[in-house]
Structures are given as C-alpha cells and as structure tokens.
Amino acid sequence: MISKIKEGVWKFKFKRFGSYVYIIQLNGKNILIDTGAMWNRTELIENLKELELTPKEIPLLILTHNHPDHVGNISLFPFSKVYGSKKDFKQKKILDIRDLKLKELRIIETPGHSKGSICILYKDVLFSGDTLFHRNTIGRTDLPGSSEEDMQASLKKISKIKFKILCPGHGYE
C-alpha cells in the first residue's frame, strides 16, 4: 500500500511484517530509504510500478541500519548507489553514509538500536528508521550491537531537531 506523505515523498507499507520503505523524489532523482524485508519483495515491486517506477529508476538507496527487515531487497537494485553507516555495513558495495553529499538531506547518526543507526532529515520530514516511532516508542535495545545508553543519547539529539512529520521504520500511523 502506498501513501503520499507530502509532495515528492511516499511511504510503502506491506501486508506482512517488514520495515516501511520511503521514496523521496529530489531534483528528478528517486531516493529509496530502506528496502523492506525479503518477503515483501513482490509488494515492493508492485508499489514501484504503481508510481510508474522500476528498480532501474532508483539511483540511490539509503539504509537506516543493517537489520534484515530493512535491507532484504538490496539485490533488486544492482544499478543503485547504496549508502549506510560503516558501523553497521562492512561490505564494500555499501558506501559510507558520511560520503553522501546531498545538501537537501541531513544525515544524523543515532546509535542505540544498532551501532550504525541513522536518521535522515529532509525539509520538515524526519525518517527515523528504528530509533523513534510514533507515540514516543523507540527501537529495541536488547539486540546484539544495540545499547540503551546510546539510544538515550540519540533520542536527546533528535529531540532538538525541528520537524513536522515523523516517518519511522515501523509502527502506527
């Protein structure tokens, strides 16, 4: 299911558990935030088609962190540049998020749910991955590589950011 968040921003929500996937259309380019779980692949392709897109028309992927429900469909995008935190991604094909130079996007390191969790601020929209959800709930900190102390510091950091729309990795509308 696709919903329009605001002009140039869409959310893909899937029937089975997996992360939300977001698309930002920026300067004529389609930027995908996360790829969802592998079992959401068919729906992901259908959602792209609904927006009259194919995986070849997604030149840029940004991964909020390295958990299977967020990165399960990277292989659908062999022509895309893929960015994520090197604290989570050691693979050479995943480019260091610190090297992404798009003035319209602010990348915020928010460790806690994972060592390399990030949030992305685009205008007044915060894509929070699994750091922050609606209703003031937060991502799990009982997983390997997670840290309650880091999560609290990250939440304090993003509490100072001005945004109007929260786009989390999961959760309630």
N, C-alpha and C positions, 0 to 999 in steps of 0.2 A: 504494500500500500504506500502510495506517495502522498505527501502533504507539502504544500508550499509554506515555508516559514516566513519568507518575505521575498521581495523582488530579487531574483538571482540565487535563492537558497532553497533547497528541497531536502526533505527527510524521507528515507526509505525505512519502513517498518515491516518486519517479516512475521509470518504466521507462527513459525517455530522460534524458539529462543535463539538469539544472536544479537549482536550489537546493532544499534541503529547505524545507518550509513547516510552520510550527508553529501550533497553536491553544492559547490559554490561555482557559479558562472562569473568569472572575473576576467575582464579585458579580453573577452572572446575565447577564453580557455575554461575547460571544465576541470575542477579540482574535486577529487573524491576524498572524503575523510573517513577512514576505516573501510573495510571491505565486507564486514559481516562474517558469519560462520560458514564453513564449507557447505553445510546442509541447507544454507539459504541461497546457494548459487543460482538455481533456476529462477527464483523470485527476483534476485538481483538483476539478472539479465532481462527479465520481463519489465522490471521497473525502468531500467535504462532505455529499453525500447519505447516505453510509454512517453519518455522525454525525447524520443527520436534520437537516441544515442546508442553507440556501440562501445565496447571496451577500447577500441582503437581511438575513439574520440575523447579519451580521458588521458591527457598527457602527464598528469601529476596526481600522485596518491600521497596523503599524509596519514601516518599511523599514530594514534594516540598512545598506544602501548602494545606490547607483544604478548597478547593472550589470544588463543585460538578463535574465540567468538568475535574478534575484531580484525584478524588478519587471514582468515581462512580462504579468501578468494584472491590473494595477490596474483596467483598464476593466471587469472583471467586477463591481466593487464600487462602482457610482456613488453609493450611499447611505452609504458609509463615510467617516468622517474618516480621512485618510491623513497620517501623520506620518513625517518623515525629517529628516536634518540639512540645513540650508540651505547647508552647504558642498558638498553633493552635488546638492541639488534646488533649482533656481531657480524652478520652476513655482509659481504662486500656489495651485494646488489642493493642493499638498503643504505641510502645516502644519509649522511649526518644532518639532522634537522637544523643544526646551527649554521649549515651552509645554504639553507633555503633563503633566498633574498627576494622576498615579495613585500614591498612596503605596506601593502594593504592588510597583511596578516601579521599579527603579533604572536609569536610562539612563547609560551610560558611554561617553564619546567615546573612540574608539580609531582615530585616523587611521593610515594606513600602507597598507592595501590600496586605500583611496580616501581622499580628503581628509575625507569626512564619515562614515566608517565608525563604527558604534556597536555596542555590546553591550548586552544587557538582562539584568538580574539579577532573577529572580522567585523568592523564597524561597531554595532551595538549588540553583536551576537557572540556568545561565548560557547565554544564547542569544548565540553569538559571531559570527554571520554568517561572513564570510571572514577574520576576524582570527586565530582559533585553531581548529585541527582536532584530532581525536584523534591519538594517537601523537606529540604535540608537533610537528606540522607546522603551517605558517602559510600565510596567503594570499599570493598573488603580490604582489611589489613592483616588477615590471618593466612595469607598465601605466601609461598616461597618468594623472596625478593620484596615483600611488602613491609611497611613499617608504620606503626601508629604514630610515632614521633614525627616522621617525615610528613605523614598525611596532615597532621595538625599544623605544621609549618606551611604546607602548601595551601591549606584552607585559609589560613591567615593572609597569605599572599594574595589569593584571588578575591578575598573579601574587600580588598582595596581597589579592585578593578570595577570601573563603571560599565555596566552592560544592561540591556533591557530584556534580552531573550537568552534563555539558557537552553542549550542543545546538548543533553547528556548522552552517554553511550547506551543507557537503558532507562527504564522506569516509566513513571506516569506522565501523562500529557500535562 
